């Protein structure tokens, strides 16, 4: 990954209940519930620490997921 904005294929923003607020590009409106569930489970790995950034790799995309207060943001980047 080069880190430029040209690498971004889409994004998903969901609320604290896992409902889609906005999805653009390759981001799918049916994904936020699953993604929010993953962030909740990942935060249990180290209780008392800040919510982790999760990296999910697929053949075509990298999904970077971060829960922050009342929203979960997923940035979807093209693989190099």
ABEGO torsion letter per residue (X at the ends): XAGBAAABAEBBBBBAAGBBABBBEABBAAAAAAAAAAAAAAAAABBGBBBBBBBBBBAABBBBBBBBEABBBBBBBBBX
